[in-house]
Amino acid sequence: MNETSPIPRFRPLDRLSLPGSRVNEDGIGLSGPFAWVIDGATGLSEEQLTSAGSDAAWLAGLVGDRLTGLAAEGSADSILNRLEPEVSAAFQGATAHVRTVDDHHAPSACLGLIEARSGRDGRIDIHGRFLGDVIALVPTEQGIVRWSDERAKPFERKTLAALGAREHAPGSIPEAARRQILENRARLNRPDGYWVVNPLRPWAGQALRFDAQVKSGDPIVLATDGFMRLVDVFEAYSDRTLHARLAAGRGADLLQELRDRERSDLMAGTYPRVKTHDDATFLVIAAEPYG
């Protein structure tokens, strides 16, 4: 009788997701050896296409539901390959009442999907597939390592340059920044652009790949860029110190601190950003042998 290593599964340690405004367009989830984080973005149109709170919320919810359903279907790559046509078909069905849906109207979503597999010497192999600027903080022998797809960073810098140092009221986007965002979206899912989940433009096979070995039970963090403002915008923490706080169960305190910092700069003049308040989401998990 051949002995086989127990299949790892993710166990939730802490999780929280708060909307930046009326509708939360983020998503998190885990099922068996898979865990994920989603950050939706609504298309640049005044017309809503779906029946959810927003089109991005619809897409984030759909992706999360389908990942849950596909989690028993094999590897991360095979799941993403199956997810793409399912997202496209569901969007076609949800927007059948709309005469024409062009590229700028459709929602999109950043996605980080990680998978746990049995490794050597009792360790666990973690494999990541990332589209867009959602983030994983992974404890390795080299320290806390950040996984993220930074192919959109040049386009984000263009938006911030268009925004400049001008203040703007919460909920409003200066026209120059809006024009730049529209220009950026034209590079979505193009070889010279950036890659995200989108119901109109193919994306499967374009995720960035990451790999690491972790100790069983070590906390892994998944987060959206709205939460990571604590590091990337306000510079109140490093990846290492933020991970330590989250591993210690201080996630709710961190989210409160984030909102306090955003409110102290309501017009986004000191810390330039398009949205005064963004959806902020984190999931802290541990991979452990199961079965």
RODO-885534 format. One line per field, with one value per atom (N, C-alpha, C): residue number from 1; x, y, z negated. Coordinates in Angstrom, 1 decimal. Atoms other than C-alpha are relative to their C-alpha. Example, Ala and Ser with C-alpha at 12.3 -4.5 7.8 and 13.67 -1.06 7.14 Angstrom:
RODO-885534
n = 1/1/1/2/2/2
east = 0.9/12.3/0.9/-0.9/13.7/-0.8
north = -1.2/-4.5/1.2/-1.1/-1.1/1.1
up = 0.0/-7.8/0.0/0.0/-7.1/-0.8
***
This chain:
RODO-885534
n = 1/1/1/2/2/2/3/3/3/4/4/4/5/5/5/6/6/6/7/7/7/8/8/8/9/9/9/10/10/10/11/11/11/12/12/12/13/13/13/14/14/14/15/15/15/16/16/16/17/17/17/18/18/18/19/19/19/20/20/20/21/21/21/22/22/22/23/23/23/24/24/24/25/25/25/26/26/26/27/27/27/28/28/28/29/29/29/30/30/30/31/31/31/32/32/32/33/33/33/34/34/34/35/35/35/36/36/36/37/37/37/38/38/38/39/39/39/40/40/40/41/41/41/42/42/42/43/43/43/44/44/44/45/45/45/46/46/46/47/47/47/48/48/48/49/49/49/50/50/50/51/51/51/52/52/52/53/53/53/54/54/54/55/55/55/56/56/56/57/57/57/58/58/58/59/59/59/60/60/60/61/61/61/62/62/62/63/63/63/64/64/64/65/65/65/66/66/66/67/67/67/68/68/68/69/69/69/70/70/70/71/71/71/72/72/72/73/73/73/74/74/74/75/75/75/76/76/76/77/77/77/78/78/78/79/79/79/80/80/80/81/81/81/82/82/82/83/83/83/84/84/84/85/85/85/86/86/86/87/87/87/88/88/88/89/89/89/90/90/90/91/91/91/92/92/92/93/93/93/94/94/94/95/95/95/96/96/96/97/97/97/98/98/98/99/99/99/100/100/100/101/101/101/102/102/102/103/103/103/104/104/104/105/105/105/106/106/106/107/107/107/108/108/108/109/109/109/110/110/110/111/111/111/112/112/112/113/113/113/114/114/114/115/115/115/116/116/116/117/117/117/118/118/118/119/119/119/120/120/120/121/121/121/122/122/122/123/123/123/124/124/124/125/125/125/126/126/126/127/127/127/128/128/128/129/129/129/130/130/130/131/131/131/132/132/132/133/133/133/134/134/134/135/135/135/136/136/136/137/137/137/138/138/138/139/139/139/140/140/140/141/141/141/142/142/142/143/143/143/144/144/144/145/145/145/146/146/146/147/147/147/148/148/148/149/149/149/150/150/150/151/151/151/152/152/152/153/153/153/154/154/154/155/155/155/156/156/156/157/157/157/158/158/158/159/159/159/160/160/160/161/161/161/162/162/162/163/163/163/164/164/164/165/165/165/166/166/166/167/167/167/168/168/168/169/169/169/170/170/170/171/171/171/172/172/172/173/173/173/174/174/174/175/175/175/176/176/176/177/177/177/178/178/178/179/179/179/180/180/180/181/181/181/182/182/182/183/183/183/184/184/184/185/185/185/186/186/186/187/187/187/188/188/188/189/189/189/190/190/190/191/191/191/192/192/192/193/193/193/194/194/194/195/195/195/196/196/196/197/197/197/198/198/198/199/199/199/200/200/200/201/201/201/202/202/202/203/203/203/204/204/204/205/205/205/206/206/206/207/207/207/208/208/208/209/209/209/210/210/210/211/211/211/212/212/212/213/213/213/214/214/214/215/215/215/216/216/216/217/217/217/218/218/218/219/219/219/220/220/220/221/221/221/222/222/222/223/223/223/224/224/224/225/225/225/226/226/226/227/227/227/228/228/228/229/229/229/230/230/230/231/231/231/232/232/232/233/233/233/234/234/234/235/235/235/236/236/236/237/237/237/238/238/238/239/239/239/240/240/240/241/241/241/242/242/242/243/243/243/244/244/244/245/245/245/246/246/246/247/247/247/248/248/248/249/249/249/250/250/250/251/251/251/252/252/252/253/253/253/254/254/254/255/255/255/256/256/256/257/257/257/258/258/258/259/259/259/260/260/260/261/261/261/262/262/262/263/263/263/264/264/264/265/265/265/266/266/266/267/267/267/268/268/268/269/269/269/270/270/270/271/271/271/272/272/272/273/273/273/274/274/274/275/275/275/276/276/276/277/277/277/278/278/278/279/279/279/280/280/280/281/281/281/282/282/282/283/283/283/284/284/284/285/285/285/286/286/286/287/287/287/288/288/288/289/289/289/290/290/290/291/291/291
east = 0.8/0.0/0.9/-0.8/1.5/-0.6/0.4/1.4/0.0/0.0/0.4/-0.1/0.0/0.9/-1.4/1.3/-2.2/-0.1/0.2/-3.7/-0.2/0.1/-3.3/-1.4/1.1/-6.3/0.2/-0.2/-6.6/-1.0/0.8/-8.0/-0.1/0.1/-9.4/0.4/-0.4/-7.8/-0.7/0.7/-9.3/-0.4/0.5/-11.2/-0.9/0.9/-12.9/0.0/0.1/-14.2/-1.0/0.9/-15.6/-0.1/0.1/-17.0/0.6/-0.5/-15.4/-1.1/1.2/-18.8/-1.2/1.3/-22.2/0.0/0.0/-21.4/1.5/-1.3/-18.5/0.2/-0.3/-16.9/1.2/-1.0/-14.3/-0.6/0.5/-14.5/1.2/-1.0/-12.6/-0.7/0.6/-13.1/1.1/-0.9/-11.5/-0.8/0.7/-12.4/1.1/-1.0/-10.2/1.4/-1.3/-6.7/0.2/0.0/-7.7/-0.5/0.5/-8.1/0.2/0.0/-8.7/-0.4/0.4/-9.1/-0.4/0.5/-11.1/-0.2/0.2/-11.2/-0.6/0.8/-13.9/0.1/0.0/-13.9/-1.1/1.2/-17.1/0.5/-0.3/-16.9/-0.3/0.2/-16.8/-1.3/1.3/-20.5/-1.0/1.0/-23.4/-1.1/1.0/-25.6/0.4/-0.4/-25.6/-0.6/0.3/-25.7/-0.7/0.4/-26.5/-1.0/1.0/-29.0/0.6/-0.6/-26.5/0.2/-0.2/-25.5/0.9/-0.8/-22.9/0.4/-0.4/-21.6/1.3/-1.2/-18.2/-0.4/0.4/-20.0/-0.6/0.6/-21.9/1.1/-1.1/-18.6/0.7/-0.8/-16.8/-0.8/0.8/-19.7/-0.1/0.0/-19.9/1.3/-1.4/-16.1/0.1/-0.1/-16.3/-0.8/0.8/-19.2/0.5/-0.5/-17.7/1.3/-1.2/-14.3/-0.4/0.5/-16.2/-0.4/0.5/-17.9/1.1/-1.0/-14.7/1.2/-1.1/-12.4/0.3/-0.3/-12.7/0.4/-0.2/-11.9/1.5/-1.4/-8.1/0.9/-1.0/-5.2/-0.5/0.4/-5.3/-0.1/0.0/-4.5/-1.3/1.2/-7.4/-1.2/1.2/-9.8/-0.1/0.1/-8.9/-0.4/0.4/-9.2/-1.5/1.4/-12.7/-0.8/0.7/-13.6/-0.2/0.1/-13.0/-1.3/1.2/-15.8/-1.3/1.2/-18.2/-0.3/0.2/-17.7/-0.6/0.5/-18.2/-1.5/1.4/-21.4/-1.0/0.9/-22.9/-0.2/0.1/-22.2/-0.9/0.9/-23.9/-1.4/1.3/-26.9/-0.5/0.4/-27.0/-0.3/0.1/-26.8/-0.7/0.7/-29.0/-1.0/1.0/-31.4/0.7/-0.7/-28.7/0.4/-0.2/-28.4/1.5/-1.4/-24.6/0.8/-0.9/-22.0/1.4/-1.4/-18.6/1.0/-1.0/-15.3/0.0/-0.1/-15.5/-1.2/1.2/-18.9/0.1/0.0/-18.0/0.9/-0.9/-16.7/1.2/-1.2/-13.4/0.3/-0.3/-11.8/1.5/-1.3/-8.3/-0.3/0.2/-7.9/1.3/-1.1/-5.4/-0.5/0.4/-5.8/1.2/-1.1/-3.5/-0.4/0.3/-3.3/1.1/-0.9/-1.7/0.2/-0.3/0.0/1.1/-1.0/2.1/1.4/-1.3/5.7/1.0/-1.0/9.0/0.2/-0.4/10.0/-1.1/1.2/6.5/-0.4/0.4/6.4/-1.2/1.1/3.6/0.3/-0.3/4.0/-1.2/1.0/2.0/0.2/-0.1/1.3/-1.0/0.8/-0.1/-0.2/0.4/-1.9/-0.6/0.5/-2.4/-0.2/0.3/-4.1/-0.4/0.4/-4.1/0.7/-0.8/-2.9/-0.6/0.3/-4.5/1.3/-1.3/-1.8/-0.1/-0.3/-0.5/1.2/-1.2/1.9/0.3/-0.3/3.6/1.3/-1.2/6.0/0.9/-1.0/9.1/1.2/-1.3/12.6/0.7/-0.6/13.6/-0.8/0.8/11.0/-1.4/1.3/7.6/0.2/-0.1/7.3/-1.3/1.3/4.7/-0.1/0.4/3.0/-1.1/0.9/1.2/0.3/-0.2/0.8/0.1/-0.2/2.3/0.1/0.0/1.8/-0.9/0.9/-0.9/0.7/-0.6/1.5/0.4/-0.3/2.7/-1.3/1.3/-1.0/-0.5/0.4/-1.7/0.8/-0.8/1.2/-0.5/0.6/-0.3/-1.2/1.2/-3.6/0.3/-0.4/-1.9/0.6/-0.6/0.1/-1.1/1.1/-3.2/-0.8/0.7/-4.7/0.8/-0.8/-1.8/-0.2/0.1/-1.8/-1.3/1.2/-5.2/-0.9/1.0/-7.8/-1.3/1.4/-11.2/-0.9/1.0/-14.3/-0.2/0.3/-15.1/-1.1/0.9/-16.9/0.1/-0.2/-15.7/1.3/-1.3/-13.0/0.2/-0.3/-11.4/0.0/0.1/-11.9/1.3/-1.3/-8.2/0.3/-0.2/-8.0/-1.0/1.0/-11.2/0.4/-0.5/-9.8/1.1/-1.2/-6.6/-0.5/0.5/-8.5/-0.7/0.6/-10.5/1.1/-1.1/-7.3/0.7/-0.6/-5.8/-0.8/0.9/-8.8/0.1/-0.2/-8.0/1.1/-1.1/-4.9/-0.3/0.4/-6.8/0.0/-0.1/-6.0/0.6/-0.8/-3.6/1.5/-1.4/0.0/0.9/-0.8/1.3/-0.7/0.7/-1.1/0.0/0.1/-2.3/-1.2/0.9/-4.4/-0.9/0.9/-7.5/-1.1/1.1/-10.6/-1.0/0.9/-13.0/-0.9/0.9/-16.1/0.0/0.0/-15.4/1.4/-1.4/-11.6/0.7/-0.6/-9.8/1.2/-1.1/-7.4/0.6/-0.6/-6.9/1.3/-1.4/-3.3/0.9/-0.8/-2.1/0.4/-0.3/-1.8/1.5/-1.4/1.6/0.0/-0.1/2.8/1.1/-0.9/4.4/0.0/-0.1/5.7/0.8/-0.7/6.9/-0.3/0.2/7.3/-0.3/0.3/5.7/-0.1/0.3/5.5/-1.5/1.4/2.3/-0.5/0.6/0.1/0.5/-0.4/2.0/-1.0/1.1/-0.4/0.4/-0.2/-0.7/-1.1/1.0/-2.5/-0.3/0.5/-4.6/-0.7/0.6/-5.7/-0.2/0.2/-7.0/0.9/-0.8/-5.1/-0.6/0.6/-7.6/0.5/-0.6/-6.4/1.4/-1.4/-2.8/0.4/-0.3/-3.0/0.8/-0.7/-1.7/1.5/-1.4/1.6/0.4/-0.4/1.6/-0.4/0.4/-0.2/0.4/-0.3/0.1/1.3/-1.4/3.4/0.0/0.0/2.3/0.6/-0.6/3.6/0.8/-0.6/5.9/-0.8/0.7/4.7/0.2/-0.3/6.5/-0.8/0.7/4.9/-1.5/1.4/1.5/-0.4/0.2/1.7/0.0/-0.1/2.7/-1.2/1.3/-0.3/-1.2/1.1/-2.7/0.1/-0.2/-1.1/-0.4/0.3/-1.7/-1.5/1.4/-5.4/-0.4/0.3/-5.3/-0.6/0.5/-7.1/-1.1/1.1/-10.2/0.6/-0.6/-7.9/0.7/-0.6/-6.0/-1.0/1.0/-9.1/-0.5/0.4/-10.2/1.1/-1.1/-6.8/0.0/0.1/-7.1/-1.1/1.1/-10.5/0.4/-0.4/-9.1/0.9/-1.0/-6.2/-0.6/0.7/-8.5/-0.8/0.8/-10.8/0.8/-0.9/-7.9/0.5/-0.4/-7.2/-1.2/1.3/-10.8/0.1/-0.1/-9.8/1.1/-1.1/-6.9/1.1/-1.0/-4.5/1.4/-1.2/-1.8/0.5/-0.3/-2.0/-0.8/0.8/-3.1/-0.5/0.6/-5.5/-1.3/1.2/-8.5/-1.2/1.1/-10.9/0.4/-0.3/-10.9/-0.1/0.2/-12.2/-0.2/0.1/-11.7/-0.5/0.3/-13.1/1.3/-1.2/-10.7/-0.3/0.3/-10.5/1.3/-1.2/-8.1/-0.6/0.3/-8.2/1.3/-1.2/-5.7/-0.3/0.3/-5.4/1.3/-1.1/-3.1/-0.2/0.1/-2.4/0.5/-0.3/-2.5/-0.3/0.4/-2.5/-1.4/1.4/-6.0/-0.1/0.4/-7.1/1.2
north = -1.2/0.0/1.2/-1.2/3.3/1.1/-1.2/6.2/1.2/-1.3/9.6/1.1/-1.2/13.0/0.5/-0.6/14.6/1.2/-1.2/17.2/1.2/-1.2/20.7/0.7/-0.8/22.9/1.3/-1.3/26.6/0.1/-0.3/27.5/1.5/-1.5/31.0/0.4/-0.5/33.0/1.3/-1.3/36.5/0.5/-0.6/38.3/1.1/-1.2/41.6/0.7/-0.8/43.6/1.1/-1.2/47.1/0.8/-0.8/49.2/1.4/-1.4/52.5/1.0/-0.9/54.0/-0.9/0.6/52.6/-1.5/1.4/49.2/-0.6/0.7/46.8/-0.9/0.7/45.5/-0.9/1.0/43.3/-1.3/1.4/39.6/-0.8/0.9/37.0/-1.4/1.3/33.3/-1.1/1.1/29.9/-1.3/1.3/26.3/-1.1/1.0/23.3/0.6/-0.5/24.0/1.3/-1.2/27.2/1.2/-1.2/30.8/1.1/-1.0/34.0/1.4/-1.4/37.8/0.6/-0.6/39.8/1.5/-1.4/43.5/0.5/-0.3/44.6/1.5/-1.3/47.7/0.2/-0.3/49.1/0.7/-0.7/50.2/1.5/-1.5/53.9/0.4/-0.3/54.4/0.3/-0.4/56.0/-1.1/1.1/53.0/-1.2/1.3/50.0/-1.1/1.1/46.7/-1.1/1.2/44.2/0.4/-0.3/43.9/0.1/-0.1/43.9/1.4/-1.4/46.9/0.8/-0.6/47.7/-1.1/1.0/45.9/-0.7/0.6/45.4/-1.0/0.9/43.9/-1.3/1.2/41.6/-1.0/0.8/40.4/-0.6/0.5/40.0/-1.2/1.0/38.0/-1.3/1.1/35.8/-0.8/0.6/35.1/-0.8/0.7/34.2/-1.3/1.1/31.9/-1.2/1.0/30.1/-0.6/0.6/29.7/-1.1/0.9/28.0/-1.3/1.2/25.7/-0.8/0.7/24.9/-0.5/0.3/24.4/-1.5/1.5/20.6/-0.5/0.3/20.7/-0.2/0.2/20.4/1.1/-1.0/22.9/1.4/-1.4/26.7/0.3/-0.4/26.9/-0.6/0.6/24.5/0.7/-0.7/26.4/1.3/-1.2/29.7/-0.2/0.3/28.2/-0.3/0.3/27.0/1.3/-1.2/30.3/1.0/-1.0/32.5/-0.2/0.1/31.1/0.0/-0.1/30.8/1.5/-1.4/34.5/0.7/-0.6/35.4/-0.3/0.5/33.3/0.7/-0.5/34.6/1.5/-1.4/38.2/0.2/-0.1/37.7/-0.2/0.2/36.3/1.2/-1.1/39.1/1.3/-1.2/41.8/-0.2/0.3/40.2/1.1/-1.1/43.2/1.2/-1.2/45.7/-0.2/0.2/46.3/-0.1/0.0/47.0/0.2/-0.2/46.6/0.1/-0.2/48.1/-0.3/0.3/47.6/0.9/-0.9/50.6/-0.1/0.2/49.6/-1.2/1.3/46.1/0.2/0.0/45.6/-0.9/0.9/43.9/-0.3/0.4/42.4/-0.4/0.5/41.9/-1.3/1.3/38.3/-0.6/0.8/36.6/-1.3/1.4/32.8/-0.7/0.8/30.7/-1.4/1.5/26.9/-0.6/0.6/24.8/-1.5/1.4/21.5/-0.6/0.6/19.0/0.3/-0.2/19.9/-0.9/0.9/18.4/0.4/-0.2/18.0/0.6/-0.5/18.7/1.4/-1.4/22.1/-0.1/0.0/23.2/1.0/-0.8/24.5/0.9/-0.9/27.6/0.5/-0.5/28.5/1.1/-1.2/31.9/0.3/-0.5/33.1/1.4/-1.4/36.9/0.8/-0.9/39.2/1.4/-1.3/42.9/0.1/-0.4/44.6/-0.4/0.6/42.4/-0.6/0.3/41.2/-1.2/1.1/38.2/0.4/-0.1/38.5/-1.4/1.5/35.1/-0.1/0.2/34.1/-1.1/0.9/32.5/0.0/0.0/31.7/1.3/-1.3/35.0/1.2/-1.0/36.9/0.1/-0.2/38.3/0.4/-0.2/38.2/0.5/-0.5/40.3/-0.7/0.4/38.7/0.9/-0.8/41.0/0.2/-0.3/41.8/1.5/-1.5/45.2/0.5/-0.4/45.3/1.3/-1.2/48.0/1.3/-1.1/50.2/1.2/-1.2/52.4/0.8/-0.6/53.1/0.8/-0.6/53.9/1.3/-1.2/56.4/1.1/-1.0/58.1/0.7/-0.6/58.5/0.9/-0.8/59.9/1.3/-1.2/62.3/0.9/-0.8/63.5/0.6/-0.5/63.9/1.1/-1.0/65.9/0.2/-0.2/67.5/0.7/-0.7/69.0/-0.8/0.6/68.3/-0.3/0.2/66.8/-0.6/0.4/66.1/-1.6/1.4/62.5/-0.4/0.5/60.6/0.7/-0.6/62.9/-0.4/0.2/62.3/1.1/-1.0/65.2/-0.4/0.4/65.2/-0.5/0.4/64.9/-1.4/1.3/61.8/-1.0/0.8/60.4/-0.4/0.2/60.8/-1.0/0.9/59.1/-1.5/1.4/56.1/-0.6/0.5/55.8/-0.4/0.4/55.8/-1.3/1.2/53.2/-1.3/1.2/50.9/-0.5/0.5/50.7/-1.0/1.0/48.7/-1.2/1.2/46.2/-1.2/1.4/42.6/0.1/-0.1/43.7/-0.3/0.4/42.5/1.1/-1.1/46.0/0.7/-0.6/46.7/-0.8/0.7/45.0/-1.0/1.1/41.9/-0.1/0.2/41.4/-1.0/0.8/39.2/1.0/-0.9/40.7/-0.9/0.9/39.2/0.2/-0.3/40.7/-0.3/0.2/40.3/-1.2/1.2/36.9/0.4/-0.3/36.7/-1.3/1.3/33.0/-0.3/0.3/32.0/1.2/-1.2/35.5/0.4/-0.3/35.4/-0.1/0.1/36.0/-1.2/1.2/32.9/0.2/-0.1/32.8/-1.4/1.2/29.9/0.2/-0.1/29.5/-1.2/1.0/27.0/0.7/-0.6/27.8/-1.1/0.9/26.1/-0.2/0.2/24.5/0.9/-0.9/26.9/1.5/-1.4/30.1/0.8/-0.9/33.0/0.5/-0.6/34.0/1.1/-1.1/37.3/0.2/-0.4/38.1/1.4/-1.4/41.8/0.7/-0.8/44.3/1.3/-1.2/47.5/1.1/-0.9/49.5/-0.1/0.2/47.9/0.2/-0.2/48.0/1.5/-1.4/51.8/0.3/-0.2/51.5/-0.1/0.1/50.5/0.9/-0.6/51.9/1.5/-1.4/55.3/0.7/-0.7/56.3/-0.4/0.4/54.5/-0.2/0.2/53.7/-1.4/1.3/50.1/-0.5/0.7/47.9/-1.3/1.3/44.6/-0.9/0.8/42.9/0.4/-0.4/45.0/-0.2/0.2/44.9/-1.5/1.4/41.1/-0.4/0.3/40.9/0.4/-0.4/42.9/-0.8/0.8/40.9/-1.4/1.3/37.6/0.0/-0.1/38.9/0.3/-0.2/39.4/1.4/-1.4/43.2/0.6/-0.5/43.4/1.1/-1.0/45.3/1.4/-1.3/47.9/0.6/-0.6/48.3/0.6/-0.6/48.9/1.3/-1.2/51.5/1.1/-1.0/53.2/0.5/-0.3/53.1/1.1/-1.0/54.9/1.3/-1.2/57.4/0.8/-0.6/58.2/0.6/-0.5/58.6/1.2/-1.1/60.9/1.2/-1.2/63.1/0.7/-0.6/63.8/-0.2/0.2/63.9/0.5/-0.6/66.0/-0.6/0.7/63.7/0.9/-1.0/66.6/-0.4/0.4/65.3/-1.4/1.3/61.7/-0.2/0.0/61.8/-1.4/1.3/59.0/0.4/-0.2/58.8/0.0/0.2/57.5/0.4/-0.4/59.2/-1.3/1.2/55.9/-1.1/1.1/52.6/-1.2/1.2/49.2/-0.6/0.6/47.5/-1.3/1.4/43.8/-0.8/1.0/41.2/-1.3/1.4/37.5/-0.6/0.7/35.8/-1.5/1.4/32.1/-0.8/0.8/29.2/-1.4/1.3/26.1/-1.1/1.1/22.8/-1.3/1.3/19.1/-0.4/0.4/17.6/-1.4/1.4/14.0/-1.0
up = 0.0/0.0/0.0/-0.1/1.1/-0.9/0.8/-1.3/0.8/-0.7/0.0/-1.0/0.9/-1.5/-0.1/0.1/-2.9/0.9/-0.8/-0.6/-0.8/0.8/-2.0/0.3/-0.2/-2.6/-0.7/0.6/-3.5/-1.2/1.1/-6.9/-0.2/0.2/-7.5/-1.4/1.3/-10.3/-0.2/0.2/-9.7/1.4/-1.3/-7.0/-0.2/0.1/-6.4/1.3/-1.2/-3.5/-0.2/0.2/-3.6/1.3/-1.2/-0.8/-0.2/0.0/0.1/0.1/-0.2/1.0/-0.1/0.1/1.7/0.2/-0.4/3.2/-0.1/0.1/2.4/1.2/-1.3/5.6/-0.2/0.3/3.9/-0.3/0.4/3.2/-0.6/0.5/1.2/-0.2/0.3/0.7/0.0/0.1/0.1/0.1/-0.1/0.9/0.2/-0.1/0.2/0.1/-0.1/1.5/0.8/-0.7/3.2/-0.8/0.6/2.0/1.0/-1.0/3.9/-0.5/0.3/3.8/1.4/-1.2/6.4/-0.2/0.0/7.1/1.3/-1.2/9.5/0.4/-0.5/11.7/1.0/-0.8/13.3/1.3/-1.3/17.0/-0.1/0.0/17.8/0.8/-0.6/18.6/-1.1/0.9/16.9/0.0/-0.1/18.0/-0.7/0.7/15.7/0.8/-0.9/17.6/-0.7/0.7/14.9/-1.1/1.1/12.0/-1.4/1.3/9.2/-0.4/0.5/7.1/1.0/-1.0/9.8/0.9/-1.0/12.9/-0.6/0.5/11.1/-1.2/1.1/8.0/0.6/-0.7/10.4/0.4/-0.5/12.0/-1.2/1.2/8.6/-0.6/0.6/7.3/0.8/-1.0/10.4/-0.1/0.0/10.3/-1.3/1.3/6.6/0.0/0.0/7.1/0.9/-0.9/10.1/-0.6/0.6/8.3/-1.1/1.0/5.5/0.6/-0.8/8.0/0.7/-0.8/9.9/-0.9/0.8/6.9/-0.1/0.0/7.2/1.4/-1.4/10.9/0.4/-0.5/10.9/-0.5/0.4/10.9/0.2/-0.2/10.8/1.5/-1.4/14.5/0.7/-0.6/15.5/-0.5/0.6/13.2/0.8/-0.7/14.9/1.5/-1.4/18.4/0.1/0.0/17.5/-0.4/0.5/15.8/1.1/-1.0/18.8/0.9/-0.8/21.1/-0.9/0.9/18.1/-0.3/0.3/17.3/1.3/-1.3/21.0/0.2/-0.2/21.3/-1.0/1.1/18.0/0.3/-0.3/19.1/1.2/-1.2/22.5/-0.4/0.5/20.7/-0.8/0.9/18.1/0.8/-0.7/20.8/1.4/-1.2/23.5/0.4/-0.2/23.1/0.5/-0.5/24.1/1.4/-1.4/27.8/0.3/-0.3/27.9/-1.3/1.1/25.2/0.5/-0.5/26.1/-1.1/1.0/24.4/-1.2/1.1/22.3/-1.0/0.9/20.8/-0.9/0.8/19.6/-1.2/1.2/16.1/0.1/0.0/15.3/-1.5/1.4/12.2/0.0/0.4/10.8/-0.8/0.7/9.5/-0.4/0.6/7.3/-0.5/0.3/7.1/-0.5/0.5/4.9/-0.3/0.2/4.6/-0.9/0.9/1.9/0.5/-0.3/2.7/-1.0/0.9/0.6/0.5/-0.4/0.6/-0.7/0.6/-0.7/-1.4/1.4/-4.3/-0.8/0.8/-5.6/0.3/-0.4/-3.9/1.0/-1.0/-1.6/1.1/-1.2/1.9/0.3/-0.3/2.7/1.4/-1.4/6.4/0.2/-0.2/7.4/1.4/-1.3/10.5/-0.2/0.3/10.6/1.3/-1.1/13.0/-0.7/0.6/11.9/-1.4/1.2/8.7/-1.4/1.3/6.0/-0.5/0.6/3.6/-0.9/1.0/1.6/-0.7/0.9/-1.3/-0.5/0.3/-1.6/-0.9/0.9/-4.5/0.6/-0.5/-3.0/-0.8/0.7/-4.2/0.2/-0.3/-2.6/-0.7/0.6/-4.6/0.7/-0.6/-3.6/1.5/-1.4/0.2/0.6/-0.6/2.2/1.4/-1.3/5.1/0.6/-0.6/7.5/1.5/-1.4/11.2/0.2/-0.1/11.8/1.4/-1.4/15.5/0.3/-0.1/14.9/-0.6/0.7/12.9/0.9/-0.9/15.9/0.3/-0.3/16.7/-1.3/1.3/13.0/-0.2/0.2/13.0/1.0/-1.0/16.1/-0.6/0.6/14.2/-1.1/1.1/11.2/0.5/-0.6/13.4/0.5/-0.5/15.0/-1.2/1.2/11.6/-0.6/0.5/10.4/-1.5/1.4/7.0/-0.4/0.2/7.4/-0.9/0.9/4.7/0.8/-0.6/5.6/-1.0/1.0/3.7/0.1/0.0/2.6/1.0/-0.9/5.3/1.4/-1.3/8.1/0.6/-0.7/10.7/1.0/-0.9/12.4/1.5/-1.4/16.2/0.6/-0.5/17.0/-0.4/0.5/14.9/0.7/-0.7/16.4/1.4/-1.4/19.9/0.0/0.1/18.9/-0.3/0.3/17.4/1.2/-1.2/20.6/1.0/-0.9/22.6/-0.5/0.6/20.2/0.4/-0.2/20.7/1.4/-1.4/24.4/0.1/0.0/23.5/-0.9/0.9/21.3/0.9/-0.7/22.3/1.4/-1.2/25.0/-0.3/0.3/25.4/-0.5/0.5/24.8/-1.1/1.0/22.0/-1.3/1.3/18.8/0.1/-0.1/18.1/-1.3/1.0/16.0/0.5/-0.4/16.0/0.6/-0.8/18.6/0.8/-0.8/20.2/1.5/-1.4/23.6/0.7/-0.6/24.1/-0.7/0.6/23.6/-0.9/1.0/20.6/-0.5/0.5/19.7/0.6/-0.5/19.9/-0.2/0.1/19.2/-1.4/1.4/15.4/-0.3/0.4/13.8/-1.0/0.8/12.0/-1.1/1.2/8.5/-0.7/0.7/6.4/-1.3/1.3/2.8/-0.8/1.0/0.0/-1.3/1.3/-3.4/-1.0/1.0/-6.7/-0.2/0.3/-7.6/-1.1/1.0/-9.5/0.0/-0.1/-8.6/0.7/-0.6/-7.8/1.3/-1.3/-4.2/0.1/-0.1/-3.4/1.5/-1.3/-0.3/-0.3/0.2/0.1/1.3/-1.1/2.5/-0.1/0.1/3.4/-0.9/0.9/1.4/-1.4/1.3/-1.8/-0.1/0.0/-0.8/0.1/0.1/-0.7/-1.3/1.3/-4.3/0.3/-0.4/-2.6/1.1/-1.3/0.9/0.1/-0.1/0.4/-1.3/1.3/-3.3/-0.6/0.4/-3.9/-1.5/1.5/-7.5/-0.4/0.3/-7.3/1.2/-1.0/-5.3/0.2/-0.2/-3.8/-1.2/1.1/-6.7/-1.3/1.2/-9.5/0.1/-0.2/-7.9/-0.2/0.1/-7.6/-1.5/1.4/-11.3/-0.7/0.7/-12.4/0.4/-0.5/-10.3/-0.6/0.6/-11.6/-1.5/1.4/-15.1/-0.3/0.2/-14.5/-0.1/0.1/-14.2/1.3/-1.2/-10.9/-0.1/0.2/-12.1/-0.4/0.4/-13.8/1.2/-1.2/-10.5/0.9/-0.9/-8.5/-0.6/0.7/-11.1/0.2/-0.2/-10.8/1.5/-1.4/-7.0/0.3/-0.3/-7.0/-0.7/0.7/-9.6/0.9/-0.9/-7.3/1.2/-1.2/-4.3/-0.4/0.4/-6.2/-0.3/0.3/-7.3/1.2/-1.3/-3.6/1.0/-0.8/-2.2/1.4/-1.3/0.8/0.8/-0.7/1.7/0.5/-0.4/1.8/-0.5/0.6/-0.5/0.5/-0.6/0.7/1.2/-1.2/4.3/0.3/-0.4/5.3/0.7/-0.7/7.6/-0.9/0.9/5.0/-1.4/1.4/1.6/-0.9/0.7/0.1/1.1/-0.9/1.9/-0.8/0.6/1.2/-0.6/0.7/-1.3/-0.5/0.3/-1.7/-0.3/0.3/-3.3/-0.4/0.4/-3.9/-0.5/0.6/-6.3/-0.1/0.0/-5.8/-0.4/0.2/-6.7/0.7/-0.7/-4.6/-1.0/0.9/-6.6/0.7/-0.5/-5.7/-0.4/0.3/-5.5/0.6/-0.4/-5.3/0.0
***
